[in-house]
């Protein structure tokens, strides 16, 4: 693999508090040198990518996505999912276990890892089940799953409603050091619900999902976590009440981390008007008040990271009437563009956004994988993006099989132009060129 010099870019590495125009050299699949704009790299035979006017940062890390394989290859595969992730700037993705069969034993974990090694183009880290078959009854063999290399445990898609099962999982997290990720939803309150409960659900005559369905399980999980000393990670937080609960728990010293998705941070229930199934997601899109609470939580670190919850579905599935269509949004390829709206509006800083996509999730999955930084010797996982590039979302151009996004046809500002994984350029916009030891004009 030929060495690559990325020069003249604004290098932002939040984990090292680095933010300056400069260059970095990639050699042997690792970061080998980082210098200021006027510094000369060590002599080597390298190609050059001119990143003038572009942001150069660690590759994005997604702690929550659905690659669908095994079992639902019509919706997505590891090959298509990692291609879509690379186009979105992600170099590491953690895949949820709601596959068929579920990821509740070593053989299924091995299958995902071997398939990712053979067919994927970025790092894929599997998440194992909390319960056997994700049925919420018997605990999975967590020792076996941990030894097989999972980075967390979750029954995502289904909440852990049995408090004893959740308690035992949290106790296991104390010894394993791996988080328990819960999809917080009291199904006795949300059963049959199609969207956020409120004025719009009433107008559309759709059964609503109340915010208490999320908040009651968040409160229970935080109480169990405090009592066990375990580590809970709250998936896809969507309500202001849940943010407040997590904030208070952190103030008490409870070990809780939390994520918000791009769609919950930028969209509201208004998107469902007209029974738009592309905006049908679980937890549902909430109110403007909830969006503001999530952004506040992002700014004060109540919300630790941003995760896509990439959930691809086929066009036929989403074309059904609203109450029959599945929940989910295909999020890899629009994540940065939609989130940059928060930066352009001044809701959060660019450095903070990059931190929530890089260094912060790297802390959760653990240092042994090495991503989340541009430090010398780290894996050469690099994302390069243009913060001001305007583009229109065209789902025909998606690498993902899932074209289900409420952002179709919309203009976004901010786009990934190159993604490098392990020193290899796995995605490059046609406007970005490389040449040997020359300054390339974009």
Secondary structure by P-SEA (a helix, b strand, c coil): cbbbbbccccccccccccccccbbbbccccccccccccccccccbbbbbbbccbbbbccbbbcccccccccccccccaaaaaaaaaaacccbbbbccccccccccaaaaaaaaaaaacccccbbbbbbbcccccccccccaaaaaaaaccccccccccccccaaaaaaaaaaaaaacbbbbbccccccccccccccccaaaaaaccbbbcaaaaaaaaaaaaaaaaaacbbbbbcccccaaaaaaaaaaaaacccccccccccccccccccccccccccccccccccaaaaaaaaaaaaacccccccccbbbbccccccccccccccccccccaaaaaaacccccccccaaaaaaaacaaaaaaacccccccccccccccbbbbbcccbbbbbbcccccccccccccccccccccccccccccccccccccccccccccccc
